[in-house]
Amino acid sequence: MLPNKAAVVSEYENPLIKKTNVRWIVAVLMWAAIAINYIDRTVLSAAAPYITKDFGLNETQMGIIMSGFFWSYALLQVPAGMVADKFGQKKTLGFAVIWWSIATAVTGLATGFKSILCFRVALGVGEAGAYPSNAGIASKWFPDKERATVSGFFDSGSKFGGAIAMPLIVWLISLFGWKMTFGIVGTLGVVWGIVWLLYFKDKPEDHKGVNKAELKHIREGQLKKEGIDNQQPMKWYQLLKHRNIWAMCIGFFTINYNSYFFITWLPTYLVKERGMGLIEMGFVASLPLLIAMVVEVIAGWLSDRVYSSGKLSLTATRKLFLIIGLLMASCIGFAAFADSAVLAVVLLCIAKSGTTVAASQVWALPGDVAPKNMTSIVAGMQNTVSNMGGVVGPIITGFFVASTGSFVPALLFSAGLIVVGIINYVFLLGKVKPIEA
């Protein structure tokens, strides 16, 4: 007997059928990829004293080795984004994580300066695919009203990885030695890559775990329906004609310049400028990262709630949270004049949290602004420029400290760049909407 047509309710319309949440499992995997990314890039810093001793390297050679990562990482952001948009984020991110994990693992087999430098450059080549791929996945797998939430969430993995990396790696080195530690840490990413390739699909339509209710939630909430086809409306270099692309690149440079202080010079600052012992420094140096990790997730979620409420436009929401974040980040300048170490650390925690409030919007912007099927490319473009902050930031800070014997000028210069970032986002960043061909 055929059922009554009136009793037949589609899965789209049936309120009793709850939508699945596969997209959030994907988000957890994205977060893990970024956490592994930062753990792997930190191994060399922890092992540096042992490596320099075993191979007789001087400070200049070690500096070249460490900078080798940033050059390959920064310069390959756009090519990685192009590959991700053309061939899919599943293959690109999966291959990238496995590549950089193998590069990490084989570093333990190095025999001297040249081989370590080659492995470090290879690490940068692989890690270049992480953020552009994640930005593209966020654009395909999440509705617009969840974009800042997932962007803040996956980027928070960098703070987690940066915070736990040093104590974890030092502990592993004490147990197994530096060579074996590279192998152990590298294995983690290979396992992640296998899980990713088995579980993830480039389109939510192709994932068996996504029901129609979740698919409707994703696709009906997107202004652009990304990933359904691979057609791109313009060449990547044509994006440079648009002011929003320049605003995104300049703004993220000022943010990243400040962010890299916390993973390069902060330990030295706490010891030399604030008189902390090594154990105390190790704990305090992780505080800004751990606090910022939580703040970034909250900021992304809150900005999506503000936008979804309809009280502010997407442009106003993005600018509001960017400016709030950068105003918080400017506390790095006040930390220079703090009377006590405790006050300085509090101000630095606020400053680092501010950079992550801004970052939750920064990583949502490529999906907001990019033409259809070009989100990974736009993300790669802004990340190329931003990572130049990672290249020049530690050098400029070192110059100020060496010239004056104090961190005060370096921190004030960082705060000055934050002011530039605020002006950039207020005046250069225009209406936040997809670029039209």
C-alpha positions, 0 to 999 in steps of 0.5 A: 500500500502506497503511503499518503503523499501528505505524510511524506516529508522530505528530509530537508523539511522534517524538523524531527531529523537533526542535521549531522555535524560532520563539518565540525569533525572536519574542523577538528582535523583542520585544527590538528593539522595547524597544531602539528604544523607549529609543533614540527616547525618548533623542533629545530629551536629546541634541538638547536643547542644539541645540533650546534654542538654535534655538528660544530655549527656557529650562530650564523649557520644556525640563523641561516638554517632557521630562516630557510624555512620562512623563505620557502614557506612564504614564497610558496603560499600562492602556488600552494593556494593555486594547487588547492583550488585547482586539484582540491584541498583533500589531496593538497593538504593531505600531501602537504602534511605528509611531506612536511612530516617526512621532512621533519622525521628525516632531519634526524638523519642529517649529517651537517649544515647542508643537509639540515638546511635542505630538510628545513627548506623542505619543511617550509615547502610542505607547510606552505599548503596548510593555511591556504587549504584550510581557508578553502575548506572553510569556504566550501564546508561551512555557511558564511555565518560560521566562517569566522568561528571555524577560522578562529578555531583552526588558527587557534591550533597554532597557539596550542602547538606553539605553547606545548611544543617546547616543553614536549620536545625538550622532554622527548629529547631528554628521553630519546635524544634529538635525532629520535625526537625528529622521527617521533614528531614526524610520525604524528603528521604521517598518521594525521595524513592517512586519517585525512585522506581516508575521511575527508571529501572536497565537497560535503555533497560527496561525504556519506556522513553528511545528511541532507539537513546539514548539506542544506545548512551549508549550501543555503548559507553560502553566498558563493557555492564553492567547490561544486565546479572548478571554474575560476573567473580570473587569473590570480595576478588580476586580484592585485588590482583590487584594494581589498587584497592589498588591505588584507596583505598589509594588515596581516603583515602588521599582525604577524610582525607582532605575533612572531615576537611571542615565538622568537624573542619573548623568552629572551625578553623575559630573562634579560629584561624582566630577570626571570629564571629559565623554569619561570620563563618557560611557564610564563612564555606559554601563557600568552599563547594559551590564553590567546588560543581560547580568546581566538575561538571566542572572538570568531564565534562572537563575531559570527553571532553579531553578523547573524543577528543582523545588527551589523553588516559583514563589513562592519562586523569584520572591521569592528573585530579587527580594530578591537583586536589591534587596539588590544595588540597595541598593549605591547607598547605599554608593556615596555614601560611596565613597572613590574614583570607581572604587569608586563606579562599581563599586557603581553597576554592582552597584546597576543590575545588581540592579535588572535582576535584580529586573526579570527577575522583575517582568516575569514576574509579570504572566503568573504572576498575571494572570487568563486573557487579562489579562496585558497589563492587569496589566502596564500597571497595574504599569507605570503606578505604576512610571513615576511613579518616573520622574516624581518620581525626577529631581525629588526627586534634583534637590531634594536636590542643590540643597538640600544641594549633594551627591548623598549624601542623594539616594543614601541616599533611593534606598537607603531606597526599596529597603528598602521594596521588599524589605519589600513583596515579602517580606510583601505579595506573597503566593503567586504564582498566577493570580488567580481570578474 
